Amino acid sequence: MSSDAKEGGWSREFLVGQVATLLVVACAIGYALISEDRGLSSALARNQAEAGPSVGFGLGVAGSGQPVECSDNEGLARDCALLLSVRTALAGGSELGWDADAPVSEWKGVVEAGEPPRVVALNLTTAGLSGYIPPELGGLSDLRALHLYGNELSGEIPPELGRLTKLDTLDLGDNRLTGEIPPELGDLAGLVSLDLSVNQLSGEIPARIGELERLEWLVIAENQLTGSVTETLQDLPNLDYLNIEGNDLSGCVPVRLKDVDGFLGGLPVCDGGLNRSQESRDSSRTDSQSLRLGVTEKSRMSVRRISLMDTWPVGRWAPLNSGRVAIAP
């Protein structure tokens, strides 16, 4: 055999060997990814079973699986009557499909739970709503989560929402809401997550928002808010995520919040002369533009979240940049 023929044979054998090696590596990676995904799914399923139904952002409540009628108990009958009275105002030109003749457990976005069952959550995220937020919603006395994110709701935030004393999650982001943030939201003593971002809200942040001691997640970015944030943010001991960018706010962020995840809109930290602007904090991360998940990107992907119940209790929020996500309906 000539030397050229031998070299050609060796080249083909070398290429075949390389292709085979790549296939083996690809199969190994694929198997690892599948195994990891199965492990995560198993963990989520196991934790959901152990934790029971969720009424936080995950809205994993399925109740008993049996149809629940509005007439089941007096409290639920009141909840149903209230929802039926506001469905047109809330939906605007869209259709919610709430029907007095259908079980409430089949109503779009309505979550009932408890014994006796009551309406504990409304999940109408990106539901095409084009009306306004009816003040009557403040009468849902057992409501623990209100998700109206990503619609076209207009008008003002009704102060009556401050009557929802069991509420732990209020998500009104990415709508067309105007006016000021009602101080009555400061009455929601159990509130853990508040998202009012990407609206047209104006005025100052009410001082009473600073009284929400359980608040872990505060997103008011991309509005027209003004005034100083210093005193309002001073007394939020459990805050894990803060996004106030895209406003015309002033003052400085309390030093105790300097390591909280989020975006401070360029405001300095009240650090005794050692102020660090948010830009310098962002520069230590990869690309601040690509990390702006708190507003614009968050607006596009909020309902694609998955649950982190293996690390966070049911109904709680996890920081977005560590995967703050939850089960979408």
N, C-alpha and C positions, 0 to 999 in steps of 0.2 A: 504493500500500500504506500502511495506517495506521501510525502510530508504534508502536502496541502490537504489531502484527503483526511489524514490523521487529525490535523488541526481543525478541519471542519467538523469532524466527529466529536472532538473534545468540546468545541464551541456549543454544539447542539446539546451534548450531555450537560454542560455547565448551565445552559439556559433552562433545560428541563429541571435540573436540580434547584435552581433559583425559584422557578415557578412553584415547584412542590413545597419548598420552604415557606414561601409566601402564603400558600393555601393553608398550611398547617398553622401558621401564626394567626391568620384570619379566623380560622375555626376556633382557635383557643380564645381569641378576644371575644368572638360572638358568644361562645359558651359562658365566658365570665360575665358578660353583660346580662345574658338571660338569667343566670343564676342570681346575680345581684338584684335584678328586677323581681324575680320570684321571692327572694328574701324580703324585699321591701313590701311587696304586696301581702305576704304572709304576716309580716309584723303589723302592718296597718289593720288587716282584718282581725288579728288577734287583739290588738289594743282597742279597736272599736267594740269588739264583743265584751271586753273586760270593762271598758269605760261606760258603756251604755249609750243612749241616744245623745246626740249633740244638738244644741240650739245656737251655737255660735256661728261664725261665718260658714263653717262646713255644712250646716243644716243637714246633718245626716239622720235626722229624726225620721223614723218610719213608723213609729207607734207600734201597735199590735199587728199591723198588716191587714186588719179588718176595716171595712168602711166605717167612718165615724160620721154620724148625722148631726146636724146643727141642734136637733132636739134632744141630744144625749143628756144635757144638763142645762140648768138655767144660765150659768155663766157663759157657756159656749154659745147658747142661743143669742145672748147679748152681743158676743163677739161677731157672730155671723150677721146679725142685723146691722151692726155698725159697718162692717165691710161692704155689705150690699148697698148701704146708703151712700158710700163714697166711691164706688167703683167707677162711675162715669167721670167724676171730677179727677180721679187719679189717672185713669187710663187715657183720657182725652180722646183722640181719634182711634186708639187701638182697642182691642177686645181682650178682656181678662178671662172671660168664660166662667165667671162666678155665677152659679145658678142656685137659687133657693131650693130647687128640687133635687139637686145633686148632693152627695155626701161632701162635707167640708174637706174631708181628706183627699178629695179629687180636685179641689180648687187650685188653680195655678199659683204657685209661689206661697201658698198658705201652709204653715207647719203647725200641727196641733200635737200636743203631748201632755202628759200628766195624768193624774187620777183624782178627780174626774178631768177629762181632757179640756184644755183651753187653747186658744191661739197663742203660741209662744214665739213665733217668728214669721216675718214676711220676707221672702227672698224673691224680689222682683228685679234683680240685676239684669241689665240690658234686655228689658222686657218690652221695649218700644213705647214706653209711657210718654205721653205728651201733654198731660194735664198739669195739675199742681198738687202740692202735698196738703191734703185736707187736715184741718186742725182736729177733726173728730178722731184721727188716729191716736190722739193722746188718751182716748178712752179705752184702749186695749190694755187693761190693767195687768195682764200677765205677760205682756210682750217683753222678750229678752233680746231680740235681734231684729233690726230694721235695715234691710238692704235695698236701696233704691238707686244703686250706682249705675252709671252708664246709660241714662235715659235722656229725655229732653224735657224734663220737668222745669217749669218756670215759676215765677212768683217768689215769695219769701218763705223762709223756714218758720213754720208756726211755733210760737212760744209754748203752745199746748203740748208739744213733745216733751217738755220738761215734766209732765205728769207721769211719764213712763218710768216709774221708780225702780222697776226690775230690769231695765234695759242695761245690757253690758256692751252692745255693739250698735253703733249708729253710723251708717255708711250712705252718705248723700252725694258722694263725689261724682264729677263728670256729668253735670246737668247744666241748667241755665238759671240757676237760682240767683236772686238779687237781694238787695237789702242788707241789713246787718245780722250778725250772729246773735240770736236772742240770748240774753243773760240767763234765761230760765233753763238752758241746757246745763247750767251749773248745779241744778237740782238733781241731776242724774248721778247720784253718789256712787252707784255701782258700775259706772261706765268704764270699760277697759279700752275700747277702741273708738276713735272719733275721726271720721274722714269727711271733710267738706271741700276737698280739693277740686280744682278745675271748674269753678263756677264764676260768678260775677259779684261775689260778696264784697261789701265795703264797710267802712268804719273801723273801729278798733276791736281788738280781741277782748271780749268781756273779762273783767277781772275774775269773775266767778268761775271761769274755765280753770283758773289756777287752783280752785278748791277741789278738783276731781282727783282725789288722792290715789284712786285705783287705776288711773289712766296709764296705759302702757304704750299706746299708739296714737299719735296726734299728727294728722296730715291736713294742713289748711293751705297748701301751696296753690299757686296760680289763681289768685283772686285779686282783689283791689284793696286789700286790708292796709291800714295805716296805724301809726302810733307805736309806742314802745312795748317791747315784749319782756323786758327785764323782770318786772314784778310779777307779771302773769305766769311766767314759767318758773318762778322761784320755788313754788311749793308743789311740785309734781314729783314725788319721791320714787315712783315706780316706772317712770317714762323710759322706754326702751328704743323708741323710734320717733324722730321729730323731723318734719319737713315743712318749712315755712317759706321756701323760696318762691320767687315770682310774685311778690307783693311789694309794698312800699313801706316796710316796717323799719323801725329804728331801735336804738338801744343796743344792749349787748346780751348775750346768752349767759345765764348763770354758770359759773365755773363747774358746778357739780354735774352739768349736762354736757361738758366738753367732749366726753367720750361716747355719748349716745349716738347710735347710728342715725343717718339721715342727711339732710341738707339744710343749712342755716341761712341760705340766701346771701352769703357774704358778710353777715353780721359777725362782729368779733366776739370772742369769749371774754367775759368780765374776769380777767385773770390777773388783777393787780398790776397792770402795766405790761404783762406778758401776753397780750392779746394775740390770738391766732385766728385769722380769718378762715372762713370755710374753704376758700380756694386753696389755702395751704394744706388743709386737711385732705381735700380731694386729691391733691397732687401726690400724696403718699399712696393713693390707690392706683389702679391701672389707668383707666381712661374715664374721667368724670362724666364726659358726655354719654358714654355707653352705659354708665351706671345710674343714669337719671331715671331709675325705675320708680322713684317716688311719685312722679307726676305723669309725664307724657307717656312713657312706656307702660307704666302701671295702668294707665287708662285703657290701654289696648290689650292687656293680658291679665287683668285682675280676676276674670272668671275662668282662667285656665289653671287656677291654683290646685294643689293637691294637699291632703292633710299631712301634718307633721305630728300626729298624735303620739308617735313613739317618743317624742321629746317634750311636747307641750300638752298640758291638760286640755280636756275637751272644752270647747268654747273659748280658749285663749288664743292669742295671736303670737306668731313667731316673727322675728325681724325679717323684713323682705329680702335683704341682701344675704341672708342665710337660708333663704327659701321660704319666706313668710307666705305660705300658700294654704289653701283649704279646698275641700271638695266642692266643685261646682255642680249644680243640679243637672 
